[in-house]
Amino acid sequence: MSDFSDPTADRRVLREAVIATALAMNAAGINRGKSGNVSARLRSDGFDGFLVTPTGLPYSATDAVDIVAMTLDGEVLGDRQPSSEWRFHRDIYRRRGEVAAIVHTHAPFATTLACLDLGIPAFHYMVAVAGGADVRCAPYATFGTQALSDHALAALDGRRACLLARHGMIALGADLGAALALAVEVETLAEMYWRVLQIGEPILLSAEEMAVVIGQFSTYGQAAIRQPGSQP
């Protein structure tokens, strides 16, 4: 097997894209400090696994060589230790073949809702950008545990994003840009929903209308290249 710690290999571009995405989520205000993590699926030279940000390193101090390669069996390749949340990254890639990137953030508004065990209901049609009629909140489990991964997988069933109780959010994408864009969209929705709740209970869209919206999203505009976050 080739040297996955080699930053000069063709995988360097993807490693740098993972770092750029982590820096971008902080710059966008949907994450702060060393919290959160980012990964990208890696299929190269017969290898099928993923690259994930390392544990405990500031993103601004992370270099391509620091990004951790892991197999879908959970084996770490190289000297760095992966994010403590590597289990849900691995499990999502194993279950969801269409997913090629994952962004996990401690976004302020999404986390505020999650601290109340609240998901995001169909108060606005853009909730459908996450793949369904709501954004679910997974039950609480200690960070880094298999229990947390199991809860996240259930909350993501039929969805591209979920909240994690007393923790944060997860957003999935066909590439890093799509996952980041969806995370920004979910945080925007969380902020709007939080603001609505300061006034009163919102009037939710019906299941029938959300089904129509989800159908519209699948065919609207430049469907072949449209990324999550594009609004009709």
Residue, then its C-alpha position, 0 to 999 in steps of 0.5 A: m500500500s502506498d504511503f498515505s502520509d506522503p504530502t507530495a502524492d496526488r492525494r495532497v490536493l484532497r488533503e488541502a481541500v479538507i483543510a480549506t473546508a475546515l478553515a472556511m467553516n470557521a470563517a463562515g461563522i458556523n464553527r469556532g476554534k478547534s471544534g468540529n471536523v471535516s472529512a472526504r472520501l478517498r478512493s485511490d490506488g485500490f484504497d477505499g477509505f477517507l481523509v479526516t482532520p486530526t484531533g487537537l490541531p488548530y486548522s490554521a496550523t494543520d498541513a497536508v501531512d497532518i490529515v489522517a487517512m483511515t480505512l472503512d474498517g477504522e484503521v489509521l494509516g500514518d502517525r497522526q490521530p484522527s478526530s475523536e468523531w471518526r466513527f460517524h465519518r466511517d459509518i456514514y461512508r460505509r452506509r451512504g455510498e453517494v456521500a463523498a464529504i462530511v462537515h461536522t460543526h458546532a454552529p451556534f444556532a443549530t447547537t442552541l436548538a440541539c441543546l433543547d433536543l429540537g430539530i428543525p421542522a417544516f417552518h420554511y420550504m428550504v428545510a427540504v434542502a436537507g433531503g426531507a420534511d425536517v432536520r432531525c435531532a439525534p439523541y445525546a450520546t458522549f462525543g466520539t462514541q459508537a452510540l453517537s454514531d448510531h444515533a447520527l446514522a438513524a437521524l440521517d436516514g433519508r436526510r443529508a443533515c441532522l443536529l446532534a443533541r447538546h453537541g452540533m450538526i452534521a452535513l453531507g455532500a457529494d463533495l466538500g463544497a456541497a457539504l459546506a454549503l449545506a452546513v451553512e444553509v442548515e445554520t441559516l435555517a436554525e437561526m431563522y427558526w430560533r428567531v421565529l420561536q422568540i415571537g411564537e409557534p410557526i405555522l408549519l408547511s404540510a407534509e403534502e406541500m413539503a413533498v411537492v417542494i422536495g420534488q421541485f428541488s430535484t428538477y429545479g434549475q441546473a439540476a446536474i450541477r446545482q449544489p445544496g443551498s441554491q434557492p428556487 
